[in-house]
Amino acid sequence: MKIMVINPNSSEEMTHHLEKELMQIKRPDTELSVVCPSSGPISIESNYDAVIAASCMLPLVKEANTKGYDAVIIACFSDPGIEAAKEISDILVLGIQEVSLHVAAMLGAKFTILTPLEKRIPAKEYEVRRYKLEQALASVRPLGMTVAETDANPVKTKARILEVAKKAVEEDGAEVIVLGCAGMVGYAAEVERQLGIKVIDPSSVTLKICEGMVDAGLKHAKRAFYATPPAKLFKGMGCNS
């Protein structure tokens, strides 16, 4: 099977980090392409960033549909443009946030999301409600680091994850920790081992679930909510198709 993993920000460094980690866990028969748009925000840390990133990412979703891919994974914990991506796609599209939050709710009574910045706590709480999983949310806790820092400074990132996750377990009653940024990819196993709790790496979990869903022939319904948009003229955008 062929899967395209899209890092919606334009950071090639983060994309290479993501590719390195996912190549280690993919099935031998899975052909994996890990890409990012050539333009757009270098990191996604606001609603504004997410909207701009989504507009830059969607052409890659279209490309996956025309080049024989079986699925697309949007590898950002904001799931930017996820609904639009499903509308324009006839192949499976998964976001790492939607998948990991549902998995977390299946693995324990309460989960905590670790997010890079404190200002993004309300956004994460909103997105949990959007997926109707608020009853399973123990807390959202920040690392106090930018998205770029989580990817560029692994020693500090790992230390902060361990510190904040421990507090989530002891103070919030979390049974599952969700690493709420693609820049945290690769840390789940060690954190789980040191703290003795379940830790979800959204990018890795989504890849494995994606492989299974492709095998099962599952993809999003196209009848109504994700129906293909009608063809129309877009003025001055250079994106008519």
JORA-V138919 format. One record per residue. N is the residue number from 0. RES is the residue in three letters. NEAR is the number of other C-alpha atoms within 12 Angstrom. D_LAST is the distance of its C-alpha to the last C-alpha in Angstrom with 1 decimal. Layout:
# JORA-V138919
n=[N N]
res=[RES RES]
near=[NEAR NEAR]
d_last=[D_LAST D_LAST]
This chain:
# JORA-V138919
n=[0 1 2 3 4 5 6 7 8 9 10 11 12 13 14 15 16 17 18 19 20 21 22 23 24 25 26 27 28 29 30 31 32 33 34 35 36 37 38 39 40 41 42 43 44 45 46 47 48 49 50 51 52 53 54 55 56 57 58 59 60 61 62 63 64 65 66 67 68 69 70 71 72 73 74 75 76 77 78 79 80 81 82 83 84 85 86 87 88 89 90 91 92 93 94 95 96 97 98 99 100 101 102 103 104 105 106 107 108 109 110 111 112 113 114 115 116 117 118 119 120 121 122 123 124 125 126 127 128 129 130 131 132 133 134 135 136 137 138 139 140 141 142 143 144 145 146 147 148 149 150 151 152 153 154 155 156 157 158 159 160 161 162 163 164 165 166 167 168 169 170 171 172 173 174 175 176 177 178 179 180 181 182 183 184 185 186 187 188 189 190 191 192 193 194 195 196 197 198 199 200 201 202 203 204 205 206 207 208 209 210 211 212 213 214 215 216 217 218 219 220 221 222 223 224 225 226 227 228 229 230 231 232 233 234 235 236 237 238 239 240]
res=[MET LYS ILE MET VAL ILE ASN PRO ASN SER SER GLU GLU MET THR HIS HIS LEU GLU LYS GLU LEU MET GLN ILE LYS ARG PRO ASP THR GLU LEU SER VAL VAL CYS PRO SER SER GLY PRO ILE SER ILE GLU SER ASN TYR ASP ALA VAL ILE ALA ALA SER CYS MET LEU PRO LEU VAL LYS GLU ALA ASN THR LYS GLY TYR ASP ALA VAL ILE ILE ALA CYS PHE SER ASP PRO GLY ILE GLU ALA ALA LYS GLU ILE SER ASP ILE LEU VAL LEU GLY ILE GLN GLU VAL SER LEU HIS VAL ALA ALA MET LEU GLY ALA LYS PHE THR ILE LEU THR PRO LEU GLU LYS ARG ILE PRO ALA LYS GLU TYR GLU VAL ARG ARG TYR LYS LEU GLU GLN ALA LEU ALA SER VAL ARG PRO LEU GLY MET THR VAL ALA GLU THR ASP ALA ASN PRO VAL LYS THR LYS ALA ARG ILE LEU GLU VAL ALA LYS LYS ALA VAL GLU GLU ASP GLY ALA GLU VAL ILE VAL LEU GLY CYS ALA GLY MET VAL GLY TYR ALA ALA GLU VAL GLU ARG GLN LEU GLY ILE LYS VAL ILE ASP PRO SER SER VAL THR LEU LYS ILE CYS GLU GLY MET VAL ASP ALA GLY LEU LYS HIS ALA LYS ARG ALA PHE TYR ALA THR PRO PRO ALA LYS LEU PHE LYS GLY MET GLY CYS ASN SER]
near=[25 29 41 41 44 51 50 51 42 29 30 27 23 36 35 25 28 39 32 20 27 34 25 18 24 28 21 13 13 26 23 32 31 33 33 37 30 21 23 25 29 29 38 36 33 26 23 17 26 30 25 25 38 36 29 30 40 37 29 36 43 29 27 32 26 17 17 18 28 36 46 48 54 50 50 48 48 46 45 39 35 37 30 28 41 35 28 32 34 30 37 41 48 45 41 42 38 37 38 43 46 34 30 38 31 19 21 26 23 31 40 47 50 51 42 38 27 22 20 30 26 20 24 38 30 18 27 34 18 18 22 16 27 25 20 31 36 32 33 39 39 33 34 24 30 27 37 30 26 36 31 23 18 22 15 20 35 31 22 28 43 32 22 32 44 29 25 32 31 17 15 24 22 35 34 41 49 54 48 50 50 52 46 48 43 34 36 36 24 20 31 26 13 19 25 19 30 32 43 43 43 46 49 41 37 40 45 28 32 39 34 22 24 27 19 12 16 19 25 27 19 20 12 12 15 23 18 21 20 12 10 10 12 11 9 7 10 10 15 12 15]
d_last=[26.6 23.8 23.0 20.9 22.6 20.7 23.0 20.9 23.2 23.3 26.8 27.2 30.8 30.0 27.4 30.1 32.6 30.3 29.8 33.5 34.4 31.9 32.8 36.3 35.6 32.9 34.1 35.0 32.5 29.6 27.2 26.2 23.7 24.2 21.7 20.9 18.4 19.7 19.6 20.7 24.1 26.7 27.8 26.9 29.9 28.8 26.4 24.9 24.5 22.8 20.1 19.4 19.4 17.1 14.3 15.1 15.3 12.2 10.3 13.4 13.2 9.9 11.9 14.8 13.3 12.5 15.9 18.4 19.2 21.2 20.8 19.7 22.3 21.7 24.9 25.8 28.4 26.5 23.7 21.2 18.0 19.3 18.5 14.8 14.7 16.3 14.1 10.9 13.4 15.3 17.8 20.5 19.8 23.1 24.1 27.4 28.8 28.3 29.8 32.7 33.8 34.1 35.9 38.2 39.1 40.1 42.3 44.4 45.5 44.2 41.7 41.3 38.2 38.9 36.5 36.7 37.4 39.5 37.2 34.6 37.1 36.1 32.4 33.5 35.8 33.0 30.7 33.6 34.1 30.5 31.1 34.4 36.5 38.6 41.8 41.5 40.9 44.0 42.7 40.1 41.9 40.7 41.6 41.8 39.5 36.2 33.3 33.8 37.5 37.1 35.3 37.6 40.9 41.5 45.2 44.9 42.0 44.0 47.0 45.2 43.6 47.0 48.7 46.2 45.8 49.6 49.9 47.2 49.3 52.7 51.8 48.9 49.7 46.5 46.5 43.1 41.5 37.7 36.7 34.1 32.2 30.5 32.9 35.8 34.8 37.8 40.5 40.7 43.3 45.8 45.6 46.1 49.1 50.7 50.3 50.7 47.7 44.3 41.6 37.9 35.6 32.2 30.2 32.8 33.3 29.6 29.3 32.2 31.1 27.6 29.4 31.5 28.7 26.8 30.2 30.7 27.3 26.5 23.1 22.0 22.2 19.2 21.3 21.2 20.9 18.1 16.5 12.7 11.4 10.7 7.6 8.4 8.5 9.1 11.9 13.1 11.1 9.2 6.3 3.8 0.0]
